[in-house]
């Protein structure tokens, strides 16, 4: 039989309090799972991100389309000439524009 307790003794000294790990679990129960993963310490190393080349590739695509437009303008307007040259230049310019827009948009 257990001896009677005095009024000054707290209930925390009871052997029926339960496992002390339950208190830590009840506090962590409402936390998100990703919060525990970020507390990895030395295991969660951060590395510098890879350089971003999107703008350089977009600039190269723009430059290539501009050079192709200038070359086709020379061929269509000076060599072919006349109305046929203007029509072929307009068609080529439209094709180059569509190809450049699609290429620049797809660079991610």
C-alpha positions in Angstrom: 0.0 0.0 0.0 1.1 3.5 -0.7 1.6 6.0 2.0 -0.9 8.9 2.0 0.4 12.1 0.3 0.6 15.4 1.9 -1.1 18.4 0.4 2.2 20.1 -0.5 3.2 17.3 -2.8 2.5 17.9 -6.4 0.8 15.4 -8.8 3.8 15.5 -11.1 5.7 13.0 -8.9 3.1 10.4 -9.4 4.0 7.1 -11.1 0.8 7.3 -13.0 1.7 10.4 -15.0 2.5 8.5 -18.1 5.4 8.5 -20.5 7.2 11.9 -20.5 7.7 11.6 -24.3 3.9 12.0 -24.7 4.2 15.7 -23.7 6.8 16.4 -26.5 4.6 14.5 -28.9 1.5 16.5 -28.0 3.3 19.7 -28.6 4.7 18.5 -32.0 1.4 17.0 -33.0 0.1 20.3 -34.5 3.3 21.2 -36.4 3.7 20.6 -40.1 5.9 17.6 -41.2 8.2 19.9 -43.3 9.1 21.8 -40.1 10.9 18.8 -38.7 12.8 18.2 -41.9 14.2 21.7 -42.0 15.7 21.3 -38.5 18.3 18.8 -39.8 21.3 20.8 -38.7 24.5 19.8 -40.5 22.7 17.1 -42.5 20.7 19.7 -44.4 23.4 21.4 -46.4 22.6 24.3 -48.7 24.4 24.5 -52.0 24.6 27.5 -54.3 22.0 27.3 -57.1 23.1 26.7 -60.6 23.6 29.8 -62.7 20.5 31.0 -64.6 21.1 31.0 -68.4 17.5 31.7 -69.5 18.1 35.4 -70.4 21.3 34.6 -72.3 19.6 31.9 -74.3 16.7 34.2 -75.1 19.1 36.9 -76.2 20.9 34.4 -78.5 17.6 33.3 -80.0 16.7 37.0 -80.6 20.0 37.7 -82.2 19.8 34.7 -84.5 16.3 35.6 -85.7 17.5 39.2 -86.3 20.5 38.0 -88.4 18.2 35.6 -90.4 15.8 38.5 -91.0 18.6 40.7 -92.3 20.0 38.0 -94.5 16.5 37.2 -96.0 15.9 40.9 -96.5 19.1 41.2 -98.6 18.2 38.0 -100.6 14.6 38.8 -101.2 14.8 42.6 -101.8 18.0 42.9 -103.7 18.5 39.7 -105.5 14.8 38.7 -106.2 13.4 42.2 -106.2 10.0 43.5 -107.3 6.7 42.4 -105.9 7.7 38.7 -105.6 10.7 39.8 -103.4 8.4 41.8 -101.1 5.9 39.0 -100.8 8.6 36.4 -100.1 10.3 38.7 -97.6 7.0 39.3 -95.7 6.4 35.5 -95.6 9.9 34.8 -94.4 9.7 37.6 -91.8 6.4 36.1 -90.5 7.9 32.6 -90.3 11.0 33.9 -88.5 8.8 35.9 -86.1 6.7 32.8 -85.2 9.7 30.6 -84.8 11.5 33.2 -82.6 8.4 33.7 -80.4 7.9 30.0 -79.8 11.7 29.4 -79.1 11.9 32.3 -76.7 8.7 31.2 -74.9 9.9 27.6 -74.5 13.2 28.5 -72.9 12.6 27.9 -69.2 
